[in-house]
Amino acid sequence: MNILVTGGAGFIGSAVCRHLIAKTDHRVINLDKLTYAANLSSLDSVTADPRYRFVRGDIANSDLVNALLVSEDVDVIMHLAAESHVDRSIDAPATFIETNIVGTYRLLEAARRYFSSLPANRKARFRFHHISTDEVYGALPLHGGHFSEDTPYAPSSPYSASKASSDHLAMAWHATYGLPVVLSNCSNNYGPFHFPEKLIPLMILNGLEGRELPVYGRGENVRDWLHVDDHASALLLVATNGRPGRSYNIGGRNERSNLTVVEAVCDTLDRLAPRAGGRPRRDLIRFVADRPGHDLRYAIDASRIENELGWQAEETFETGLEKTIRWYLDNEWWWQPIRNGRYSGERLGAVAGG
């Protein structure tokens, strides 16, 4: 099939593109605006493949998307293009509204027009896969309970509110116009090629450089961690085998508090790349002002995708974290230019939180 991946130069999107080229015979058209977190070097391994094409552009550019769908005979849209950093949404929510809500609306409209023009046999396999987050569900109590596909939405941040809005739009286009939409909501991703302002890569790189490791509040917030390669395999299953009008929660069943995650990064780094004098990196942990609206706990019940589509996460948190840290140790060529230029290692949102 011909698969259009929006946001394919981002962290999850690039993993999807690499997975599709490495594991399938599908063609991949990567549409990305190349905003701050996008990085084409994350796609070096697939750039030369004749089944891969990159197009620089905005999902909100209806003329571009309309032409691309027709010229590439697109069978599946995997929509990952989004502003995704919660802290940035607190400081500057307008961009999240424009991209995540208005951009998704325009992409849905382009898909609806294109879908209506397809012959019956092409319509039967066409899918619009909207990729979202577990943050749309709001917060869980510290002990007990998991998000299911039936959990009511209760977003807390501008980011999660914008993603909840786009989820509702996608499902409305299915119910109203018959667009074959599938939806997925994932837990926190981590892995190689992760932009260094996110928690795990920030802790890895600050730890390598002997810099402070800033942790919000007391580090008590709990997240379910999902290796990005496991997520990519799940997304392909949803896009190709998911039932239209249905949502699928994707999680790694790896709940950890933020402090536990940071301590695990410290301990693994100490083992793989000891500091001078053997000093433990846990000494670098510093608690900073919490961000506003910081949900206490997220936890995914992934039973539906496991039972209906036969997907299982392959990585435990321990195996996935060690692979991730080894990747950062071995691939300074990728992250050092980002640290030198676009992002130097502070945490965003702490000022607003204070």
C-alpha angles and dihedrals in degrees: 000000000000108000123193111206114193115204091018094154092061127090101272094027093056090049089053092050092049091047094050093050095043100041107030143038094237124122116240126211110189114203112188135158091209099230123171098292096044118100124181091196086072085070099050091114093061105029095097095046111111090222091062127078129175122208121184110217150110124266086221090063098095095185092054094046093045091052093044094052091053099040093048096041089230117207100177133025115204103192112203100139107122146125100254114173113104094203092054090050089057092052098039114012097166094080090053091053092049097047105030099039109021093034092050091048092054092046091051091051091050090049091049093053092046094046092052090057096053123103117248096262091052092046090056093064101033116113136179105206113195111198116207144158141260088237089084088075095061122219135338126207114266092253124038137008135067136216113257128182088263096055110121116246116253108162117190106189134050087250096053091042090054091049092047088052092051091048090055092047092052093050091045090055087054095048096041105033103022094242106163098241126175120186133201132187118198137194125234112314126211136169142096122344092026114157107253099239092070118095104257100041091042091054092046095051097040088048092052090051094045092243128143118283105222115207122186117243109329095327092254097130111113127215135178109236124217125185109236094232090056088049092051092054090049092050092054090053092050093046094050105028105022119115115248112252092025131111128213127202114217119198139151098225087234108126115182135161115242090246091052089051093051092047090050090052090050094049094046092048090049089055098043101034111014119203121244108280091016094269113167116246091222084081087070095062113115125179113226135187111294120243119248118263092017105170113226102221142003123189128169128215101209095180095117097057091039094051102034101036101024096238123154129177110245099198126072115208091256096051093041094048094050091049089049094050092047089052092054091047090053100040109054087140088073103044104031095072089053092051091048094048129011100022128022105182112274124127118245124222098033093109092053089045092054 
